[in-house]
Amino acid sequence: MVHWASVRVAIASIALSAVALPGAAAQQLPADAQDSTIVADSSLDGVNNCDQNAVGVSAWARARGAPTFASYSVSSSDTLVGRRVRPKLVTRTQRLYRTAIREGAFHRPNFAGHYRAFGVGCGSSCLMLFIVDERSGAVYEPPNLGAPLFRLDSRLMIYDGPEGPGEVDEDSLGRLKSYPVTYYEWDGARLVLRDSLDAAGWRLGGTQHPKCSSRFR
């Protein structure tokens, strides 16, 4: 004997379970991960400016085929041998920031073997990047894209996240609305774009890395 009341209840339950609840799609995690949090590598020895979120050098980025510092390593012949050459100030901007450039270039190379990369403040939430060839004294002014990640033994420079400090935009669930990561190769005169990612929809993990060069100067 069929209990039609029970059948009707079961059908109603199935139909209700098939209805998408409002906002359900917005709360789904990325399809390729059970956890939507990007955790930076625990050890970032030698990476300059890695007190930032360092998404661009995380396992998340590598899983998506992002360039690595090792992919753009410099040879031993590219390292600085001998004394550093005093910066040659050619452009109006270089002459305007001559004191800061000379102070920044006074330190040993920290990028691509024999270059010194450093930031100079140019106002509220403004940072200018200079790259000085400590062999020749040539001074370069790459586009102002924020404070990058870089290493002494690599030509790769990574701009990690929004351009200005404090500009990470998240939704009510703590997920990034946009988080661009761009990868550039230094060719000796300019930065050439090689790849880009966007961590939109993901959450940021920890940001503190005790074994990194955290000051960008």
N, C-alpha and C positions, 0 to 999 in steps of 0.2 A: 504493500500500500504506500503510495507516494504522499508525503506531507507537503502540500503545495505552499503552505505558509513558510516552511523552512527553505524551500527552493527560491521563493521570492526574496527572502532576506539575503540569501547567498548571492543572488544576481545583483541585488542593490549594492552589496559590499564590493563586488568586483567592479561595478560601474564607477563607484565612488573612488576606488583606488586608482582608476585610470585617468581621473581628472587632475590636471596639473594645478597645484595650488599657486596663488599669486606670489610672485617673487621667487619661486623655486629655481628658475633658470639662473637668476642673478646670484644664487648662493652655491652653484655648482663649482667644484674645484676643477683646476685644469685636468684635462683628460689623461695626461701622461704622468700623473703623480698622485699618490694618495695624500701627500702632504703638500700644501701650496706655499710653504715657506722656503725661501732661498737662503741657505746658510753659507756664509763665506768660509773659505779654507781656514783651518786653524793655524796654519803656519804660512806666512807670506814674507819670509825673509828676503830682504833685498828689494822689495817693492816699495817705491816711493809713493807717499800720500795714501797708503792703504788703511788709514784710520777712517776712511770713508766706507761705504757699504761693500765695495769690492765685488759687485755682482759680476763684472766682466771677467774675473779670474776665478770664478766659483765652479763647482762641479756642474751646476745648472747650465752655465755657459759652455763648458766643454762638451756636455752631452748634446749640444746643438751645433757642434762643429766649429765653435768660435776659434779664432786664432789664439795662439799661445805665445808667451815670450820666447820659448825655445824655438818656435817656428821662424823667428826673425833674429836669431842670435848673431852676435858680432864675432869676428875672428880676432885672434890675438893681435894681429897687425893693426886692428882698429883702435886699440887701447892707447892711451896717452903715454908717451915716453918723453921724458925731459921736462923742461919748464913750460908753464902755461903762458900763452900770449895775451897781452892786455887787450880787452875788447876794443874793436874799432867802431866807433859811433858814427854812423853815416846819415841816417834819416833824422828828420825833425823829432820824431817820437823817441828815438834812441838818445838824442842829445837832451831831450826834456827829462828823461829818466836816467841820466848818466850816472848819478850817484848810486841808485838802486841797482843798476846793471853792473857796475864795477864791484859793488859789494857781493852781488849774487855770483858773479863769475870768479870771485876770489877763492871760492871753495873748489875742491877736487871734482872731476867729472862724475856725473850720476846717471848719464843717459847715453846709449848707443856708443859706448867705448870712450870717446874723447869729447863729449859734449856736456855742458852744464845746463840743465833745464830748471827754471825757477819762476815763481810768480811774483808780480809786483802789484800791490794794491793801487787801484785807480778810482777810489770812491766807494760809497756804500754798495755792498754786494757786487763789487767789480774787481776782477782779477785779470791782469794781463800776463800772458805767457811769453817768456823770452828763452831762446835757445842759443847758447854761445859755443862756438867751436873753439876749444881751448888749445888747438894746434895753430889755427890761423888767426884767431881773434874775431872772426866774422860773427855778427849778431843777426839772429833771425827773429821775426815776429809772426808766429803762426796765428791763425784765427783764434779769437777769444771764445773758447768753448767750455771754460771752467777749469777745475784742477784735475789733471789727468793722473792715471796710474802708469808707471814706467819703471824700467830697471837699467842699471849700468851696462849689463851684458846683452841688451836687446835693442833693436830698432823699433819695436812695437810701442805705441803710445795709445792708451785706452781712456776714452772719456766716459765716465761711469755715472749715468743718471742725469738729472736736469742740470742746466748750466749754472744756476746760482745756488748758494747755500740756503737750506731751509725750504726748498721749493718742491720737495717730494709731495705729490698729491695722492691721497688715498681715499677710498670710499668708506662707508660706515662699517664695513667688515675688516678694515685694515688692509685691503688689497690695493695695489698700485693702479692708478688710472692710466699712467704712462710712465715708463722708465727706460729711456733710450740708452743704449750702450753702443758706442761706435769705436771701431778699431782702425788705427792709422799706422802706416809704415813711414818712417823717416828715411828719405832718399838722399839726404845730405844737403838739401836746400829747402825742402817743404814736406809737409805731411800729406800722404796719399791715402785716401779712404780705401780700406780693404774689405770691411764687413760691418754689419750692424745687427743688433738684436733689440727687442723691446720686451721688458718684463712685465708688461701690463697684465693685470689679473693675478699676480703673485704677491706674496707678502715678503717683507724683508726680515732677515734674521738678525743676529748680533752684529755689531759694528766695531767692536774693540779688538785690536790685534796688537798685543804687546811687543812683538818682534818685527816691527816695520818702521820705516822712516816716515813718521806721521806729519812732519812739517814740510810744507811746500814753499821753499824760499830759495 
